[in-house]
Amino acid sequence: MHLLLVLEVAVPLRAHEIRNRNGPSDWDLQRCREFAPVLASKGDALQYGAKKKGETADLMARLIDALAVLACMPGGVTFLGQHWEA
């Protein structure tokens, strides 16, 4: 799987969903805050795959969601050299 390719497609789609419901909520921002330490400790599973079944897919879904939420914030977000701003 090419991580950046997946993100280039999925983040704008998710950001569009968030924008259509009037932007990120406090709950969205809380999910981002809670995901940050998870990404820091398990991010390698996105590149190399996780040992536990379904963990890589869960991490990918949460990363897409977090980037989409942050893309809806003023200034957007840059990750892996790619910038998203909704």
NORTA-V597940 format. One record per backbone hydrogen bond with DSSP energy under -1.0 kcal/mol. CO is the residue of the C=O (numbers start at 0). NH is the residue of the N-H. E is the energy in kcal/mol with one decimal. If there is no record, write none. Layout:
CO:NH:E ; CO:NH:E
This chain:
1:5:-2.1 ; 2:6:-2.4 ; 3:7:-2.7 ; 4:8:-1.1 ; 5:9:-2.9 ; 6:10:-2.2 ; 9:13:-2.4 ; 10:14:-2.9 ; 11:15:-2.2 ; 12:16:-1.6 ; 13:17:-2.1 ; 14:18:-2.8 ; 15:19:-2.2 ; 17:22:-1.7 ; 18:21:-1.6 ; 24:28:-2.0 ; 25:29:-2.3 ; 26:30:-2.2 ; 27:31:-1.8 ; 28:32:-2.2 ; 29:33:-2.4 ; 30:34:-1.8 ; 31:35:-1.6 ; 34:38:-2.8 ; 35:39:-2.1 ; 36:40:-1.8 ; 37:41:-2.4 ; 38:42:-1.7 ; 41:44:-1.9 ; 42:45:-1.6 ; 43:47:-2.7 ; 44:48:-1.6 ; 51:54:-1.8 ; 53:57:-2.1 ; 54:58:-2.5 ; 55:59:-2.5 ; 56:60:-2.4 ; 57:61:-2.3 ; 58:62:-2.5 ; 59:63:-2.7 ; 60:64:-2.2 ; 61:65:-2.6 ; 62:66:-2.8 ; 63:67:-2.2 ; 64:68:-2.5 ; 65:69:-2.5 ; 66:70:-2.1 ; 67:71:-1.0 ; 69:72:-1.3 ; 70:85:-3.1 ; 72:75:-2.3 ; 76:83:-2.9 ; 78:81:-2.0 ; 81:78:-2.6 ; 83:76:-2.5
